[in-house]
Amino acid sequence: MSNEPESERIPHVDEDWKDQVAREKTEAEGPPASRQETAPPAGFDTLVTLLFTQAMAALGQVAGPDGKSPKVNKPLAKYFIDTVEILGEKTRGNLTETESKLLSDTLHAMRIAYVSIRAT
């Protein structure tokens, strides 16, 4: 303790904390628009891949953020498989050869994964 009377003591204020708070606020607001990640372009292949990934996750084939396999949800997986099947029916005759093959291969892989998972 100092021998100075309390009225004469000047508190030490750390000015760096203001800069730190400003930096944290800027980081919390996210990166500037020029550096933000952009979504992939919308397209048929992106949609089919998205549905495939969701079905595989519902079947426990994709590890969760914690590294563990998620709980199997066969009804949800069936929903995604049915959705891709309907997409194929509704777009029949309007797809390129590459898109048609992607759809066919994806449906096949989804169905094989579905029947290989034991009922829950």
URWO-V479351 format. One record per helix or strand of 3 or more residues. SS is the DSSP state (hx for helix, st for strand). FROM is the first residue (numbers start at 1). LEN is the number of residues. Records with the same first field share a line. If there is no record, write none. Layout:
BEGIN
SS = FROM-LEN, FROM-LEN
END
This chain:
BEGIN
hx = 6-3, 16-14, 33-3, 44-15, 74-18, 97-20
END
